[in-house]
């Protein structure tokens, strides 16, 4: 989430398109790495919500790409920064809260099945 806030600030104060492009690339790379780790963990433990989370990750990535295209088209970061704060920051916050709850619930349920009954 901090990286998205950083990107929003860079877009407002970028000296040139290269700086904005690098900020988009860094943010996208970090998000993809995080999403891959999350998906691997969900896959490893057999979490049934994996497909839903993958779809959400795809939506995030597509939205970030759309925001970059918007930045290039407008040559200004003001609306893009606003849209990023409005669309992606709340999404990532809610997404991580949901993923944490999904994994915790699934792991508790899995452990309950594995524990011997007395």
N, C-alpha and C positions, 0 to 999 in steps of 0.2 A: 504494500500500500504506500509506503514511503517513496518508492521509486515512481509511482504514478503521480504523487504530489510533486516530486522533483521534476518530472516531465512537464507537468502543467506550468511550473515556474519557468523552466527553460523555454517553453513555447512563447511565453510572454516577453522574455528578455533575450532571445537568441540574436546573436550578431549577424548570422547568415543562415542559409538553408542547410549548410553542412552541419552546423552545430545542432540544428533541430533534427536532421536525419540521424545523426549519431545518437541523440537522446532517444529517438523512437527505436532505433536498433538495440540499444542497451536495454531499454525497458522491455521490448519484445523478447529478447534473448533470455533475460532473467525470468520473465513470465513463463516462457516455454520450459525452461529448466525446472522451475517450481512445479508446473503442471505435470511434467514427465515423472518427477519424483512422487508426486501425489498419486498419479495413476498407477505407477509401479507398486506402491504400497497397497493401494486398493485391490489391485490384481493379486498381489501376493496373499492377501488375507481373504480373497474371495468375496469382496464387498459387492452386493447386488446393485449398488448405485453407480457402478463404474461407468456404464454407458451414458447415464444422465450427466455425470461430471465431465466426461469427454465432450459431450455436446456443448456444455457450458464453456469449456475451454476453447472450443472452436468458435463459439459466438464472441468470446472475449477477443480472440486473435483477429477475427474478421472486423470487429468494431475498431480495434486499434489500427488496422490497415485502412479502414475507411477514414479515420481521423487523420491519418497521415496524408491520404489523398486530398482531404479537405484542406489541410495545411498548404499543400503544394498548389492547389487551385486558387486559394485565397491569398497566398503569400503573406499571411498574417496569422499569428497564434492566438489572437484574442478569443474568437469564437471557438476555436479548437480546444483551447484550454478550458473554457467554460463547459463545452460539451463533454470533455474528458472528465471533468469534476462531476458533472451531472449524471453521466452514463456509467463510466467505468469504476469510479471510486466507490459508489454505493454497491455496485454489483460485486466487486472483489471482496468487500467487507462481508456482505451477506453470503457469498459463495464459500468463503473460508469458515464462517460460522457453521454453515450447513455441513460442509465436508467434515469438520471436526466432530460434529454431533453424529453424522452418519457412521464414521469410522468407530467412534466410541461405542455406539449402539451395536454395531455389527460385532465388534470384538467382545463385548459383554455377552451378547447372545451366543457367539461361538464358544466362549469359555464355559458358559452354562451348559452347553451340550456336551462338552468334553469332560466336565467334572463328574466324578462318580457319585451316584445317588446313595444316600445313607439309608 
